[in-house]
Amino acid sequence: MCFSMPSPSTAPSGVVESMFHRLVSRRASVREVEPVGDAFRLVTLVGEDLEDRRWTPGDMIQLGFAGLAGRAYTPLSFDPRTGTTTFLGYVHGHGIASDWLALATAGEPLFFVGPRSALDLNAITRPMVFFGDETSFGTAAALRATPECMQGVAFLFEVESVEASRIVLERIGVTDGVTLTPREPEERHLEHIENGLTSALRSAPQTRCVLTGKASSIQRLYKAVRREGVSAKQVTNVAYWSPGRKGFSGVQR
């Protein structure tokens, strides 16, 4: 759900910024930024415009950086009484979101849209297999805010660093039932994840699948579970990113 905006390379920055400000009237500021290892930032926002907002676990908020196109994050928590929300950001590469996260400081103002519907975690029954990557950690943690919390959930993640991922997952409370698989060339690691996913489905055919993260990984695993005879209604797909593409409803890079 990123806004369709003129490219920063073709539109003057002031024009882009004014367009964004007209579209986005809600404001917040950074209350705290907690580095979690080198690659992640736990960011808490505060503001009156966050008060009295309805939030369902799995909803996203979209932030605007320096008046440019927004990026979306899934809050781990959202408290409309105090006007605060916390999300996990993944610092990777040199995209607009990663550059902002690397330098974000307390007191910094920003604009946001949302919360907006992206993935209704309350509506997904258990048992559940949750697949994703580093961009999915915050969504996984949001399961704590559902009525069933994290009961009956197995987490399968493809990651760059098992050690770094384990540290951040422990920090945000995603510790039980977690399998971390390091990426391999030509995505050979997905075979291991696919085997784990199909094995879980064979032992419990009623299992719901939530597939998030990289679009091509989701496509492969979706085909695998459908070959197992799983109904399309049992599978929820939310692609957060794909190399070289922008505009995904949950883009976090």
C-alpha positions as CSV (number, residue, x, y, z in Angstrom):
1,M,0.0,0.0,0.0
2,C,2.8,2.4,-0.7
3,F,1.8,5.6,-2.3
4,S,2.3,6.1,-6.0
5,M,4.6,9.1,-6.0
6,P,6.8,10.9,-8.5
7,S,10.3,9.4,-8.6
8,P,12.7,11.4,-6.4
9,S,15.1,11.5,-9.3
10,T,12.5,13.3,-11.5
11,A,10.6,15.4,-9.0
12,P,12.0,18.3,-6.9
13,S,12.3,17.2,-3.3
14,G,10.1,20.0,-2.1
15,V,7.3,19.0,-4.5
16,V,7.5,15.4,-3.4
17,E,7.5,16.4,0.3
18,S,4.5,18.7,-0.1
19,M,2.5,16.0,-1.9
20,F,3.3,13.6,0.9
21,H,2.3,16.0,3.6
22,R,-1.0,16.7,1.9
23,L,-1.7,13.0,1.8
24,V,-0.5,12.2,5.3
25,S,-1.9,14.4,8.1
26,R,-0.9,12.2,11.1
27,R,2.3,12.9,13.0
28,A,4.4,11.2,15.6
29,S,7.9,11.3,16.9
30,V,10.5,8.8,17.8
31,R,10.5,8.2,21.6
32,E,13.2,5.5,21.6
33,V,15.5,3.6,19.3
34,E,17.1,0.5,20.6
35,P,19.8,-1.2,18.5
36,V,19.5,-5.0,18.6
37,G,22.8,-6.2,17.2
38,D,24.1,-4.5,14.1
39,A,21.1,-5.2,11.7
40,F,18.0,-4.4,13.7
41,R,16.4,-1.4,15.4
42,L,13.5,-1.6,17.9
43,V,11.7,1.8,17.4
44,T,9.0,3.2,19.6
45,L,6.9,6.1,18.3
46,V,4.6,8.4,20.4
47,G,2.1,11.0,19.4
48,E,-1.4,12.3,19.9
49,D,-2.3,11.1,16.4
50,L,-1.6,7.5,17.6
51,E,-4.2,7.8,20.3
52,D,-7.7,6.3,20.0
53,R,-6.7,4.4,16.9
54,R,-8.0,0.9,16.2
55,W,-5.2,-1.8,15.8
56,T,-5.5,-5.5,15.0
57,P,-2.4,-7.6,15.4
58,G,-0.9,-7.9,11.9
59,D,-2.0,-4.4,10.8
60,M,0.7,-2.2,9.4
61,I,1.7,1.5,9.7
62,Q,3.4,3.3,6.9
63,L,6.1,5.8,7.6
64,G,7.3,8.7,5.4
65,F,11.0,9.4,5.4
66,A,12.2,12.9,4.5
67,G,9.0,13.4,2.5
68,L,9.7,10.6,0.2
69,A,7.7,7.4,-0.6
70,G,6.7,5.5,2.6
71,R,7.7,2.1,3.9
72,A,5.5,-0.1,5.9
73,Y,6.1,-1.9,9.2
74,T,4.0,-4.3,11.3
75,P,3.9,-3.1,14.9
76,L,4.8,-5.5,17.7
77,S,2.5,-3.6,19.9
78,F,0.1,-0.7,19.8
79,D,-1.3,1.2,22.7
80,P,-4.0,3.7,21.7
81,R,-4.4,4.9,25.3
82,T,-0.9,6.2,25.5
83,G,-0.4,6.9,21.8
84,T,2.6,4.6,21.5
85,T,3.6,1.9,19.1
86,T,6.7,-0.2,18.7
87,F,8.1,-1.8,15.5
88,L,11.2,-3.7,14.5
89,G,13.2,-2.4,11.6
90,Y,15.7,-4.4,9.6
91,V,18.8,-2.4,8.5
92,H,19.8,-4.0,5.3
93,G,21.5,-2.4,2.2
94,H,21.1,1.3,1.5
95,G,17.5,1.8,0.8
96,I,15.6,4.8,2.1
97,A,14.2,2.9,5.1
98,S,17.5,1.3,6.1
99,D,19.3,4.6,5.9
100,W,16.8,6.2,8.1
101,L,16.8,3.4,10.6
102,A,20.6,3.4,10.9
103,L,20.5,7.1,12.0
104,A,17.1,7.5,13.7
105,T,17.2,9.3,17.0
106,A,14.8,10.0,19.9
107,G,12.7,13.2,19.3
108,E,12.8,13.0,15.5
109,P,9.4,13.9,14.0
110,L,7.8,11.8,11.2
111,F,4.6,11.3,9.3
112,F,2.6,8.1,9.2
113,V,-0.5,6.5,7.7
114,G,-2.5,3.8,9.5
115,P,-2.8,1.4,11.1
116,R,-4.1,-0.3,8.0
117,S,-5.2,-3.8,7.4
118,A,-2.5,-6.2,6.0
119,L,-2.8,-9.5,7.9
120,D,-5.5,-10.3,10.5
121,L,-3.6,-12.5,12.9
122,N,-6.6,-12.8,15.1
123,A,-8.5,-14.6,12.4
124,I,-6.0,-17.4,11.8
125,T,-6.7,-20.5,13.8
126,R,-4.2,-22.9,15.3
127,P,-2.1,-25.0,14.7
128,M,-0.2,-22.6,12.5
129,V,3.1,-22.6,10.6
130,F,4.5,-19.1,10.2
131,F,7.2,-18.7,7.5
132,G,9.2,-15.6,6.9
133,D,12.6,-13.9,7.0
134,E,14.1,-10.9,8.8
135,T,11.4,-8.6,7.6
136,S,8.8,-10.9,9.2
137,F,10.1,-10.9,12.7
138,G,7.9,-8.0,13.9
139,T,4.8,-9.7,12.4
140,A,5.7,-12.9,14.2
141,A,6.1,-11.0,17.5
142,A,2.6,-9.4,17.0
143,L,1.1,-12.9,17.5
144,R,1.6,-12.2,21.3
145,A,-1.2,-9.7,21.1
146,T,-3.7,-12.3,19.7
147,P,-6.1,-14.2,22.1
148,E,-4.2,-17.4,21.7
149,C,-0.8,-15.7,21.9
150,M,1.8,-18.0,20.4
151,Q,0.2,-21.3,21.3
152,G,0.3,-23.9,18.5
153,V,2.6,-21.8,16.3
154,A,5.8,-23.2,14.6
155,F,8.1,-20.6,13.1
156,L,10.2,-21.2,10.0
157,F,12.6,-18.4,9.0
158,E,15.2,-18.1,6.2
159,V,17.9,-15.8,7.5
160,E,21.4,-14.4,6.7
161,S,22.8,-15.0,10.2
162,V,21.4,-17.5,12.6
163,E,23.2,-16.0,15.5
164,A,22.1,-12.4,14.8
165,S,18.5,-13.6,14.2
166,R,18.4,-15.6,17.4
167,I,19.5,-12.5,19.4
168,V,16.7,-10.3,18.0
169,L,14.0,-13.0,18.2
170,E,14.9,-13.5,21.9
171,R,14.7,-9.8,22.5
172,I,11.1,-9.6,21.0
173,G,9.9,-12.7,22.6
174,V,9.8,-15.1,19.7
175,T,11.6,-18.1,21.1
176,D,9.5,-21.3,21.2
177,G,9.1,-23.4,18.1
178,V,11.6,-21.5,16.0
179,T,13.7,-23.0,13.2
180,L,16.3,-20.7,11.6
181,T,17.6,-21.8,8.3
182,P,20.6,-19.9,6.8
183,R,20.4,-18.9,3.2
184,E,22.4,-20.8,0.6
185,P,23.3,-20.0,-3.0
186,E,20.6,-20.6,-5.6
187,E,18.1,-20.8,-2.7
188,R,19.0,-24.4,-1.9
189,H,18.1,-23.8,1.7
190,L,14.4,-23.6,0.7
191,E,14.4,-27.3,0.2
192,H,15.0,-27.8,3.9
193,I,12.2,-25.3,4.8
194,E,9.8,-27.0,2.3
195,N,10.5,-30.4,3.9
196,G,9.8,-29.0,7.4
197,L,6.6,-27.3,6.2
198,T,5.2,-30.4,4.4
199,S,6.1,-32.6,7.3
200,A,4.1,-30.4,9.7
201,L,1.2,-30.5,7.3
202,R,1.3,-34.3,7.1
203,S,1.2,-34.7,10.9
204,A,-1.6,-32.1,11.3
205,P,-3.5,-31.6,8.0
206,Q,-5.7,-28.8,9.5
207,T,-2.6,-26.6,10.0
208,R,-2.9,-23.1,8.8
209,C,0.0,-21.6,6.9
210,V,1.1,-18.0,7.0
211,L,3.7,-17.2,4.4
212,T,5.5,-13.8,4.6
213,G,8.7,-12.2,3.5
214,K,10.3,-12.6,0.1
215,A,7.9,-13.1,-2.8
216,S,9.8,-15.8,-4.6
217,S,10.1,-17.9,-1.4
218,I,6.4,-17.6,-0.8
219,Q,5.6,-18.7,-4.3
220,R,7.7,-21.8,-4.0
221,L,6.3,-22.8,-0.6
222,Y,2.8,-22.1,-1.6
223,K,3.1,-24.5,-4.5
224,A,4.6,-27.1,-2.1
225,V,1.7,-27.0,0.3
226,R,-0.9,-27.0,-2.5
227,R,0.8,-30.2,-3.8
228,E,0.2,-31.7,-0.3
229,G,-3.5,-31.1,-0.9
230,V,-3.8,-28.1,1.4
231,S,-6.8,-25.9,0.6
232,A,-6.0,-22.4,-0.6
233,K,-8.2,-21.2,2.3
234,Q,-5.7,-22.6,4.7
235,V,-2.9,-20.5,3.3
236,T,-2.3,-16.8,3.8
237,N,0.3,-15.0,1.7
238,V,1.7,-11.6,2.4
239,A,4.8,-10.7,0.3
240,Y,6.9,-8.0,2.0
241,W,9.6,-7.6,-0.7
242,S,11.1,-8.8,-3.9
243,P,14.6,-7.8,-5.2
244,G,14.4,-4.7,-7.4
245,R,10.7,-4.1,-6.8
246,K,8.8,-1.6,-4.6
247,G,5.1,-1.0,-3.8
248,F,4.3,-4.1,-1.8
249,S,1.7,-3.6,0.9
250,G,4.3,-4.6,3.6
251,V,7.5,-3.3,2.2
252,Q,10.0,-3.0,5.0
253,R,13.3,-2.4,3.2
